[in-house]
Amino acid sequence: MDGTTVGLLHPGEMGAALGRCLAAAGHQVLWVPEGRSAASAARATAAGLSIVSGGLAGLTRKAEVIVAVCPPHAALDLARQVAGFSGVYADANAVSPATAREIGRIIEAGGASYVDGGIIGTPPVAPGFIRLYLSGARAGEVQRLFAGSEVDARVIAGDALYAASALKMAYASWTKGSAALLLTARALARAEEVEETLLAEWGISQPGLTERSARAAGSAEAKGWRWVAEMEEIAETMAAAGLPDGFHQAAAEVYRRVQGRAAGDAPAADAPDALDVLDSILTALLSSR
């Protein structure tokens, strides 16, 4: 699929990184500026994306492939907005197989082909820095779009159409779920006034956990607003598999409290000190006492 016209929805941090890789691979990558922030516009320009006229309707007319990268809570609505698109729709959002199935139904009812996707990693800065897992009958076509780029696109073999979403849910259940648990453990120790003792014990028996808790706080500060819905999608996936869903319902609540911090509790934007961020988040987790 050389020289394919690709519509990107939308150029957030990850979306713009994928778009940059697609543009560098020789594809025309279109995006819709209406309703997007100045930061999105700056990312799109830096990534070499092209503005399409006519809004979303214009993008669906011109694109051969659409790649959707948005917060999980917006994935279904985004699929509904592209009604009438007849190309290949690759949904790379962090959603449950059940949600992916509903997205696929919407997309296929409109006349397009659906490809399930799941991104593992952070925006690509070197070849293979992220993996884009794909599943579905036309997954190979989407994989080939990224040939030679920094994105390691991999097709999951087999007949499971929603395998990419299932993999993403299983992977993130540990990475982001364990981060929420780690922050909760430290908040508990602070509430019971044994935090310093806990940190000392971590230093003895769990080297690196103190630093990891600080990194978890930084990640929650920057991205926790996206992770509320992602944890809920994981909980839904667990329940559908007959597994306990309470772990990730609780993780969703952790990130919800981080997101809902009062402005006065958050560190100043010009003072992103890691300890300040950690203190602010632990305070937020304990705010319901």
Secondary structure, 3 states (H helix, E strand, C coil): CCCCEEEEECCCHHHHHHHHHHHHCCCEEEECCCCCCHHHHHHHHHHCCEECCCHHHHHHHHCCEEEECCCHHHHHHHHHHCCCCCCEEEECCCCCHHHHHHHHHHHHHCCCEEEEEEEEECCCCCCCCEEEEEECCCHHHHHHHCCCCCEEEEECCCCCCCHHHHHHHHHHHHHHHHHHHHHHHHHHHHHCCCHHHHHHHHHHHCCCHHHHHHHHHHHHHHHHHHHHHHHHHHHHHHHHCCCCCHHHHHHHHHHHHHHCCCHHHCCCCCCCCHHHHHHHHHHHHCCCC
